[in-house]
Amino acid sequence: MPRLPYAVGMKRLLALLVLTALSAAAQGQTFTVGGAGGQFAQIQEAIDSPLVPAGATLMVAPGGYASISVTKSLNILSDSGGAFFVGAVSIGPVTDFALVGARVNTLVVKGVTGRSLIEGCTFSKGPAVLEDCTELLVQRSQFWGQSACYPDGPVLEATGAADVRNARIVFTDCYFEGGDMVDEYPLDPELECAEHYPVAGNPLVISEKSEVVLAGCSLRGYGYPPPFWNPGPPAVLVSDSRVTIRGNQNHEMRTNTPEIVQMDTLSTLKVSGVTLVASGISVGQAGLPPAAQVPAIPEPFLVLGGGVRPGDAIVFELFAPAGAIIINGISLGEGLLSYPLGSEAFWIDPSLIWQLSLLIGQGHQAPATLPATLPATPTLAGLKVGVQSLVVDGQNAWLTNPLQLVLGA
């Protein structure tokens, strides 16, 4: 377990590392898109411009924009905390990216080799495809499948919300809802269908040797409840992958099928703390495959509250056993994945820790909180800050899910 005196003793060295990281971050350029006085009218125009180098930050004003294809490493951020709207987003192949504050119809991310972030986004016409991603953090985002209206359309077959393939992803405080097959289109209650398409969409599909963590997330699947012939899909469908799910009683995995999670024999699954609901009834472990691991002590997790704009107040909320010791680290470097703790891994670099905070767990239903403020410093635009906690309770020790922040201008 890290010793706080050690961190204090390295204060000078860490200060040097911080200055080095800040200097590197300051080299990234910032450009404005849309709004009054924006340097570019469209996001794609900025992406294609030779004046915008890889590693630059695009500050996007609220409004509607044409679809984009991102083929170089960029931070694309809302400039005000308000949403900007994009029809379709395609990302990759790139080294890394950040997408913050977007409202998107369709999303395809494929071929991302470095640490990347999706924060505060909504994807309304699933399934969003996340494929061949080495390290992707998805925070406070919503994924919606498309509900079917047969034969009138506009969608004839319900779709899933998100599809993960050969990717290493941590979803934190996210919501997934598969497309419905009922006679009322949820985005337009007045659109009623003559008939129902007989298949609902999967909230989340994970396949092809993916490693996925769901922390503080909820999922909703539809279908006709038993004894009807088609009860609908599971909340999570897993094949040849490793999945860890953490949460508390406020986080639901809800479907109309008895099998809330389905997995094949090549997969592993650990589920901790969340509420499992089948056809409106809380079913507990009965909704999980027999091979699923269910820890006796719910595992700790970390979520982020507050705003996303520079100068906004934020709060880190840590859910952990009452009385547990929580060491929260804020780092300016990416993870040293060669330093595992059990089956988990550091996603932040212990050698680049900027701040350590000591907290005490308040129980799995009430968070220990750590308030902070996002700095409003233009020279720090694009700087990526990692957050992760070590939790120790008697003989048990855990690493929480990681979080990441990308600072704006």
C-alpha positions in Angstrom: 0.0 0.0 0.0 1.4 3.5 -0.9 2.7 5.4 2.2 1.6 9.0 2.5 5.0 10.1 4.0 6.7 8.7 0.9 4.5 10.9 -1.3 5.3 13.9 0.9 9.0 13.1 0.8 9.0 13.1 -3.0 7.3 16.5 -3.2 10.2 18.2 -5.0 10.6 15.4 -7.5 6.8 15.3 -8.2 6.8 19.1 -8.6 9.5 18.7 -11.3 7.5 16.0 -13.0 4.4 18.2 -12.9 6.2 21.1 -14.4 7.5 18.9 -17.2 4.0 17.5 -17.9 2.5 21.0 -17.9 5.1 22.3 -20.3 4.4 19.4 -22.7 0.7 20.0 -22.4 1.1 23.7 -23.1 2.6 22.9 -26.5 -0.7 21.7 -27.7 -2.6 24.2 -29.8 -6.2 25.3 -29.2 -8.7 26.3 -32.0 -12.3 27.4 -31.9 -15.1 26.1 -34.0 -18.5 27.7 -34.6 -20.1 30.5 -32.7 -19.3 34.2 -33.1 -15.7 34.6 -34.1 -14.9 30.9 -34.4 -11.7 30.1 -36.4 -13.6 27.4 -38.3 -17.3 27.1 -39.2 -17.4 23.3 -39.2 -15.6 20.6 -37.1 -14.6 18.7 -40.2 -13.1 21.8 -41.7 -10.8 22.1 -38.6 -9.9 18.4 -38.7 -8.8 18.7 -42.3 -6.9 21.9 -41.9 -3.1 21.7 -42.2 -3.0 24.4 -39.5 -4.5 22.0 -36.9 -1.8 19.5 -35.9 -2.3 16.2 -34.2 -2.6 16.7 -30.4 -4.5 20.0 -30.8 -7.7 20.9 -29.0 -10.9 22.0 -30.8 -13.2 24.1 -28.6 -16.7 23.7 -30.2 -19.5 26.2 -29.7 -23.1 24.9 -29.1 -25.0 24.3 -32.3 -25.5 21.7 -35.1 -22.6 20.5 -37.3 -22.1 18.2 -40.2 -20.9 14.6 -39.7 -17.2 14.2 -39.0 -14.4 11.7 -39.7 -11.5 12.0 -37.2 -8.3 10.6 -38.6 -5.7 12.4 -36.4 -5.4 12.6 -32.7 -7.5 15.5 -31.4 -9.4 16.7 -28.4 -12.9 17.8 -29.5 -14.6 19.5 -26.5 -17.6 21.6 -25.9 -16.5 25.2 -25.2 -19.2 26.0 -22.7 -20.5 22.8 -21.2 -23.5 23.0 -23.6 -23.9 20.3 -26.1 -23.0 20.5 -29.8 -24.8 18.2 -32.2 -23.2 16.0 -34.9 -25.0 13.7 -37.2 -22.4 10.9 -37.4 -19.0 10.5 -35.9 -16.3 8.2 -37.2 -13.0 8.0 -35.3 -9.8 6.1 -36.3 -7.3 4.9 -37.0 -5.7 7.4 -34.5 -3.3 7.2 -31.6 -5.7 8.9 -29.1 -8.6 11.3 -28.9 -11.1 13.0 -26.6 -14.7 13.7 -27.3 -16.5 15.7 -24.7 -20.1 17.2 -24.6 -21.3 15.9 -28.0 -24.8 14.8 -29.0 -24.4 12.3 -31.8 -26.7 10.1 -33.9 -24.2 7.3 -34.9 -20.7 6.5 -33.6 -18.0 4.3 -35.0 -14.6 4.2 -33.2 -12.1 1.8 -34.7 -8.4 1.5 -34.4 -7.3 3.6 -31.4 -3.9 2.6 -29.9 -3.6 5.0 -27.0 -5.5 6.3 -23.9 -8.7 8.0 -25.1 -11.8 9.6 -23.6 -15.5 10.0 -24.3 -17.2 12.2 -21.7 -20.7 13.6 -21.3 -21.9 12.5 -24.7 -25.2 11.0 -26.0 -25.4 8.5 -28.9 -29.0 8.3 -30.0 -29.0 5.9 -33.0 -27.2 2.8 -31.9 -25.5 0.6 -31.9 -22.4 2.7 -31.2 -19.5 0.6 -32.4 -16.3 0.6 -30.3 -13.7 -1.7 -31.9 -10.0 -2.3 -31.6 -9.4 0.2 -28.8 -6.4 -0.3 -26.5 -7.5 1.9 -23.6 -10.8 3.8 -23.8 -12.6 5.6 -20.9 -16.3 6.4 -21.4 -17.8 8.6 -18.7 -21.3 10.0 -18.0 -22.6 9.1 -21.4 -25.8 7.6 -22.8 -26.2 5.0 -25.5 -29.6 4.4 -27.1 -30.7 1.8 -29.5 -33.3 2.5 -32.1 -36.8 1.3 -31.5 -38.7 -0.5 -34.3 -41.9 0.6 -36.0 -43.0 -2.0 -38.5 -44.0 -1.6 -41.3 -44.2 2.2 -41.1 -40.6 2.9 -40.1 -38.5 4.9 -39.9 -36.8 2.0 -38.2 -38.0 -1.5 -39.2 -35.8 -3.5 -36.9 -34.9 -2.5 -33.3 -31.1 -2.0 -32.8 -28.8 -2.4 -29.9 -27.2 0.5 -27.9 -23.5 -0.3 -28.0 -21.3 -3.0 -29.5 -17.8 -3.5 -28.1 -15.3 -5.6 -30.1 -11.7 -6.4 -29.3 -11.4 -3.4 -27.0 -10.3 -2.5 -23.5 -12.9 -0.1 -22.1 -14.0 1.3 -18.8 -17.6 2.7 -18.7 -18.3 4.9 -15.7 -21.8 6.3 -14.8 -23.2 5.4 -18.3 -26.7 4.4 -19.4 -27.5 1.9 -22.1 -31.0 1.2 -23.5 -31.6 -1.2 -26.3 -34.3 -0.4 -28.9 -37.8 -1.4 -28.1 -40.4 -3.3 -30.2 -43.5 -1.8 -28.7 -46.3 0.1 -30.5 -45.0 3.5 -29.5 -41.8 5.0 -30.6 -40.1 6.4 -27.4 -38.6 9.5 -29.1 -42.0 10.4 -30.5 -44.9 9.2 -28.4 -47.4 10.1 -31.2 -45.8 7.8 -33.7 -47.7 4.5 -33.3 -47.0 1.5 -35.4 -49.4 -0.8 -37.2 -47.5 -3.9 -36.0 -44.5 -4.7 -33.9 -41.2 -6.1 -35.1 -40.6 -9.2 -33.0 -37.0 -8.5 -31.8 -35.7 -5.9 -29.3 -32.2 -4.6 -29.4 -29.3 -5.5 -27.0 -28.3 -2.8 -24.6 -24.7 -3.9 -24.7 -22.8 -6.6 -26.7 -19.2 -7.4 -25.7 -17.1 -9.7 -27.9 -13.8 -10.6 -29.5 -11.5 -10.8 -26.5 -12.6 -7.5 -25.0 -11.9 -6.4 -21.4 -14.7 -4.2 -20.1 -15.5 -2.6 -16.7 -18.9 -1.2 -16.0 -18.8 1.1 -12.9 -21.9 2.8 -11.7 -23.8 2.1 -14.9 -27.4 1.1 -15.6 -28.8 -0.9 -18.6 -32.3 -1.4 -19.9 -33.5 -4.1 -22.3 -37.0 -4.6 -23.7 -39.1 -7.5 -25.0 -42.3 -9.2 -24.0 -42.1 -10.7 -20.6 -42.6 -14.5 -20.1 -44.7 -16.5 -20.9 -44.7 -14.8 -24.3 -42.6 -16.4 -27.0 -40.0 -13.6 -27.3 -38.9 -12.2 -23.9 -36.2 -10.1 -25.5 -32.4 -9.9 -25.2 -30.2 -9.8 -22.1 -28.9 -6.6 -20.7 -25.3 -7.7 -21.5 -24.4 -10.4 -24.1 -20.7 -11.5 -23.6 -18.6 -13.8 -25.9 -14.9 -14.5 -25.5 -14.3 -11.6 -23.2 -13.7 -10.5 -19.6 -16.3 -8.3 -17.9 -16.4 -6.7 -14.5 -19.6 -4.9 -13.3 -19.6 -2.7 -10.2 -22.3 -0.5 -8.7 -24.8 -0.2 -5.9 -28.5 -0.7 -5.5 -29.2 2.5 -7.5 -27.7 0.9 -10.6 -30.0 -1.4 -12.4 -29.6 -4.1 -15.1 -33.2 -4.5 -16.2 -34.7 -6.7 -18.9 -37.8 -8.8 -19.6 -35.8 -12.0 -19.8 -34.8 -14.2 -16.9 -31.1 -14.2 -18.1 -30.0 -10.6 -17.5 -26.4 -11.4 -18.5 -25.6 -14.1 -21.0 -22.0 -15.3 -21.6 -20.2 -18.2 -23.4 -17.7 -20.6 -21.9 -14.8 -18.5 -23.1 -15.8 -15.5 -21.0 -15.4 -14.5 -17.4 -17.9 -12.3 -15.5 -17.8 -10.6 -12.1 -20.9 -8.7 -10.9 -20.9 -6.7 -7.7 -23.5 -4.6 -5.9 -25.9 -3.8 -8.8 -29.7 -4.5 -8.8 -30.8 -7.2 -11.2 -34.4 -6.9 -12.4 -36.2 -9.4 -14.7 -39.8 -8.6 -15.8 -40.1 -6.1 -13.0 -39.0 -8.4 -10.3 -35.7 -8.2 -8.4 -34.0 -11.5 -9.0 -30.5 -11.2 -7.5 -28.0 -13.8 -8.6 -30.6 -15.9 -10.3 -30.3 -13.5 -13.2 -26.7 -14.3 -13.7 -25.0 -17.3 -15.4 -23.8 -20.0 -12.9 -20.2 -19.3 -13.8 -20.4 -15.6 -12.8 -18.4 -14.4 -9.8 -20.3 -12.5 -7.1 -18.0 -11.1 -4.4 -19.2 -11.3 -0.8 -18.2 -7.7 -0.3 -19.3 -5.3 -3.0 -16.3 -3.9 -4.8 -15.5 -0.1 -4.6 -16.1 2.2 -7.5 -15.5 5.9 -8.4 -17.8 8.3 -10.2 -17.5 12.0 -11.1 -20.0 14.7 -10.4 -20.2 18.4 -11.3 -19.4 20.3 -14.5 -17.0 19.9 -17.4 -16.2 23.6 -18.1 -13.0 25.2 -16.9 -13.6 26.7 -13.5 -16.5 24.4 -12.8 -16.8 22.7 -9.4 -16.5 18.9 -9.6 -16.6 16.2 -7.0 -15.1 12.7 -7.0 -17.5 10.2 -5.3 -16.0 7.0 -4.0 -18.3 4.2 -2.9 -16.4 1.8 -0.6 -17.0 -0.3 2.6 -17.7 1.8 5.7 -14.5 2.5 7.5 -12.2 1.4 4.6 -9.1 3.5 3.9 -9.3 5.2 0.5 -6.2 6.7 -1.1 -7.2 8.8 -4.1 -4.5 9.6 -6.6 -4.6 12.3 -9.3 -1.9 11.8 -11.9 -0.6 13.6 -15.0 0.5 10.4 -16.6 -1.1 7.3 -18.0 -1.2 3.9 -16.3 1.7 1.5 -15.6 -0.2 -1.6 -16.6 2.7 -3.8 -15.4 1.7 -3.0 -11.8 -1.4 -5.0 -11.2 -3.3 -5.5 -8.0 -5.1 -8.8 -8.2 -7.0 -8.8 -11.5 -7.1 -5.0 -11.7 -4.5 -2.6 -13.0 -3.2 0.9 -12.5 -4.6 3.2 -15.1 -2.7 6.1 -13.7 1.1 6.4 -13.4 2.1 6.3 -9.7 5.4 8.0 -10.5 3.5 11.0 -11.9 1.0 11.4 -9.1 0.2 15.1 -8.6 -2.0 14.8 -5.5 -2.8 12.1 -2.9 -5.9 12.4 -0.7 -6.9 10.2 2.2 -10.6 9.4 2.7 -12.7 7.0 4.7 -15.3 4.8 3.1 -18.9 5.7 4.0 -20.6 2.5 2.8 -21.6 1.2 -0.6 -24.7 3.4 -0.8 -23.2 6.7 0.3 -20.1 8.1 -1.2 -17.0 9.6 0.4 -16.5 12.8 -1.5 -13.6 14.8 -2.7 -14.4 18.3 -4.1 -12.2 20.0 -6.6 -12.3 22.7 -9.3 -11.3 22.5 -12.9 -8.6 25.1 -13.5 -9.5 27.8 -16.0 -6.1 28.2 -17.5 -5.8 28.5 -21.3 -2.3 27.1 -21.4 -3.5 23.9 -19.8 -6.1 23.2 -22.6 -5.8 19.6 -23.7 -4.0 18.4 -20.5 -5.3 15.0 -19.5 -5.5 14.2 -15.8 -6.1 10.6 -14.5 -7.8 9.7 -11.2 -7.9 6.3 -9.5 -8.3 5.1 -5.9 -6.7 2.4 -3.8 -9.1 1.0 -1.2 -8.0 -1.1 1.8 -10.3 -2.8 4.2 -8.8 -5.3 6.5 -7.3 -8.1 4.4 -9.0 -6.8 1.3 -7.5 -4.3 -1.2 -9.0 -3.1 -4.5 -8.3 -0.6 -7.2 -11.3 1.4 -8.3 -12.2 2.1 -11.9 -10.2 5.0 -13.4 -11.5 8.4 -14.4 -10.0 10.9 -16.8 -10.4 14.7 -17.3 -9.4 16.7 -20.3 -9.0 20.4 -19.5 -10.5 23.0 -21.8 -9.4 26.5 -22.6 
